[in-house]
Amino acid sequence: MKEKIFNAKCTCRNCPAADFGGKSEKDQGGSEARVMVECRRRPELGFFDPTNVTFEKCSEWISTPYGYFLKDMRVMILGIDGYLGWTLALWLGKLGCKVSGVDNYNRRNWVKERGAHTVVPISRMTERLHAAKEVLGIHINFREIDILNKSSLKEFIDEIKPEAIVHYAECPSAPYSMIDFEHASLVQTNNVIGTLGVLFSMHEVVPETSLIKLGTMGEYGTPLSGRPLFEGFFPEDAVLHWKNRKWSMGGELTPRYPASFYHITKVQDTINVHQSCRYWQLRSYDVMQGVIYGVHTEQVAADPRLRTRLDIDEWFGTVVNRYVAQAIIGFPLTIFGGGGQTRGFISLEDAMQCITRLIAKPPAPGEYGVINQMSGYYNVKQLAETVAKIGSEEFDFDVKIQRVENPRIEANRHTFEPIFDKLPDEFGFIQSNTLENEIRRMFKLLSQPHIKSRIEEKRHLIMPRTWWSGVKKEVKRIEMLNNSIRETVAKQ
Ligand SMILES: NC(=O)c1ccc[n+]([C@@H]2O[C@H](COP(=O)([O-])OP(=O)(O)OC[C@H]3O[C@@H](n4cnc5c(N)ncnc54)[C@H](O)[C@@H]3O)[C@@H](O)[C@H]2O)c1
């Protein structure tokens, strides 16, 4: 029996090539009414009912390993020079998309501000673009734009008329947003106003384009009630009881409990994107992304000039990536506080797969979907133990673990019950890579002498000195964990 492809039954209502002429079902008096559309790619069809043509029947949608995909789909990546943006550009280019993108090199400058560098060397954009063409045969249309410059952004969007926009162009660092007022305000302006400009630009020139907006699982934080982290909204059967009265909570956005001024920007974005879909019939998936680990995809590994960045400093390094780098230079892995802090995670490669699948099944007009994008969850102790075990047993490094003061305000112990069903159930996502395998890949790459020496050079930037309280002092070690404690932790 032929396997059912997850987006086979989607219709022109989901397709960005369908021209609704600015009308929506609501304009016509409710969801029962039908709006006729034209196809921008196949004008010879004239006006037709958008619910009649499915992706599997349409000649513009072709079969790929990630479902049906719009032929030569125009995808614009905002933040294309970043860790994820560059990786996605090559991934989608290889899949046959026409990739364009913007960046203003904020991330390169922020890392420089700390005196740090990406430990995996990356090329300048001109060299990246040249190598993408030479090695992978991919042409990427890049424009240097600050997305806060709304008129330049809108002009480029209008010129390209992307059929999907993936919005990564924000400052991704919680510690950076907690340094002082100037940094908090920079992050909030950059992220919130930048996204507002994206929304207005889309409303003005490409309302039928789908927006894949990157949020974070950190928007939910760790709710005081210990309730599950639903995918954005309360489920239909959720009920609020109060003073002998009851309300159905189904369909309401769940409260958020963000962990830093950075995470607050993502919550503000959530409201702005949600309401823009309501006010203007924009279409968006808001992706609550888990913490990414790893540095491998087939495309970035194809040539040293195509590599994506990997940071390990206290501002921009993320936990698994930092731990592997620390293990390689004999820097004891740093567990903040108790180490019971639990978060969602996903590998770089699987994150690319997820975004690709979201692009392949665009939301319908006015649809705002929230997707929890993660493949597993771990506490910090478990991560340190896993890296230490693989590093010492398989790569012969002497890996030690230390507990240090926690500069953040966060619960050391808490319940953590994320719901992450939509990607596998509705978008066909299958995890391709385990945490352990990705850690092995990282050990192999980061222990190469030229990378190891770049880690060594910045070892003084590993210990945090940015406290949520505003204090600036290096955190102190609480204790080294000896082997027996490590074994106990591993069994927990
Ligand atoms: N990496 C993770 O673990 C992770 C986890 C959850 C969510 N996210 C989110 O995913 C997105 C991408 O993350 P990343 O790790 O690739 O970060 P990144 O910093 O490497 O990429 C963001 C890119 O956007 C660019 N940018 C920032 N502000 C801009 C502006 N005003 N105009 C133009 N370009 C601008 C930066 O220069 C950078 O190249 C971010 O929104 C981040 O918050 C990342």
The ligand as a Tripos MOL2 file, in Angstrom:
@<TRIPOS>MOLECULE
LIG
   44    48     1     0     0
SMALL
NO_CHARGES

@<TRIPOS>ATOM
      1 N1         20.3240   28.0810   18.5700 N.am      1 LIG1
      2 C1         19.4250   27.6760   19.4350 C.2       1 LIG1
      3 O1         19.6930   26.7830   20.2630 O.2       1 LIG1
      4 C2         18.0410   28.2650   19.4350 C.ar      1 LIG1
      5 C3         17.0660   27.7050   20.2770 C.ar      1 LIG1
      6 C4         15.7850   28.2450   20.2710 C.ar      1 LIG1
      7 C5         15.4770   29.3130   19.4400 C.ar      1 LIG1
      8 N2         16.4460   29.8550   18.6390 N.ar      1 LIG1
      9 C6         16.0720   30.9740   17.7610 C.3       1 LIG1
     10 O2         16.3840   30.6360   16.4250 O.3       1 LIG1
     11 C7         16.8220   31.7930   15.7090 C.3       1 LIG1
     12 C8         18.1800   31.5320   15.0800 C.3       1 LIG1
     13 O3         19.1010   31.1790   16.0980 O.3       1 LIG1
     14 P1         20.6430   31.0260   15.8030 P.3       1 LIG1
     15 O4         21.1990   30.1720   16.8800 O.co2     1 LIG1
     16 O5         20.8470   30.6490   14.3720 O.co2     1 LIG1
     17 O6         21.1390   32.5180   16.0570 O.3       1 LIG1
     18 P2         22.1920   33.3780   15.2160 P.3       1 LIG1
     19 O7         22.5240   34.5570   16.0420 O.co2     1 LIG1
     20 O8         23.3400   32.5210   14.7970 O.co2     1 LIG1
     21 O9         21.3620   33.7810   13.9350 O.3       1 LIG1
     22 C9         20.5680   34.9350   13.8510 C.3       1 LIG1
     23 C10        21.0400   35.7340   12.6500 C.3       1 LIG1
     24 O10        20.1950   36.8740   12.5240 O.3       1 LIG1
     25 C11        20.9960   38.0050   12.2530 C.3       1 LIG1
     26 N3         20.3050   39.1980   12.7450 N.ar      1 LIG1
     27 C12        20.0180   39.5370   14.0280 C.ar      1 LIG1
     28 N4         19.4100   40.7150   14.0790 N.ar      1 LIG1
     29 C13        19.2820   41.1460   12.8010 C.ar      1 LIG1
     30 C14        18.7520   42.3010   12.1920 C.ar      1 LIG1
     31 N5         18.2400   43.2930   12.9260 N.pl3     1 LIG1
     32 N6         18.7760   42.4080   10.8480 N.ar      1 LIG1
     33 C15        19.3110   41.4200   10.0960 C.ar      1 LIG1
     34 N7         19.8590   40.2960   10.6020 N.ar      1 LIG1
     35 C16        19.8450   40.1700   11.9500 C.ar      1 LIG1
     36 C17        22.3180   37.7510   12.9850 C.3       1 LIG1
     37 O11        23.3730   38.4880   12.4440 O.3       1 LIG1
     38 C18        22.4790   36.2430   12.8100 C.3       1 LIG1
     39 O12        23.2450   35.9370   11.6710 O.3       1 LIG1
     40 C19        16.8080   32.9400   16.7140 C.3       1 LIG1
     41 O13        15.6160   33.6540   16.5880 O.3       1 LIG1
     42 C20        16.8540   32.2330   18.0480 C.3       1 LIG1
     43 O14        16.2730   32.9970   19.0690 O.3       1 LIG1
     44 C21        17.7110   29.3530   18.6190 C.ar      1 LIG1
@<TRIPOS>BOND
     1     1     2 1
     2     2     3 2
     3     2     4 1
     4     4     5 ar
     5     4    44 ar
     6     5     6 ar
     7     6     7 ar
     8     7     8 ar
     9     8     9 1
    10     8    44 ar
    11     9    10 1
    12     9    42 1
    13    10    11 1
    14    11    12 1
    15    11    40 1
    16    12    13 1
    17    13    14 1
    18    14    15 2
    19    14    16 1
    20    14    17 1
    21    17    18 1
    22    18    19 2
    23    18    20 1
    24    18    21 1
    25    21    22 1
    26    22    23 1
    27    23    24 1
    28    23    38 1
    29    24    25 1
    30    25    26 1
    31    25    36 1
    32    26    27 ar
    33    26    35 ar
    34    27    28 ar
    35    28    29 ar
    36    29    30 ar
    37    29    35 ar
    38    30    31 1
    39    30    32 ar
    40    32    33 ar
    41    33    34 ar
    42    34    35 ar
    43    36    37 1
    44    36    38 1
    45    38    39 1
    46    40    41 1
    47    40    42 1
    48    42    43 1
@<TRIPOS>SUBSTRUCTURE
     1 LIG1         1 GROUP 0 **** ****
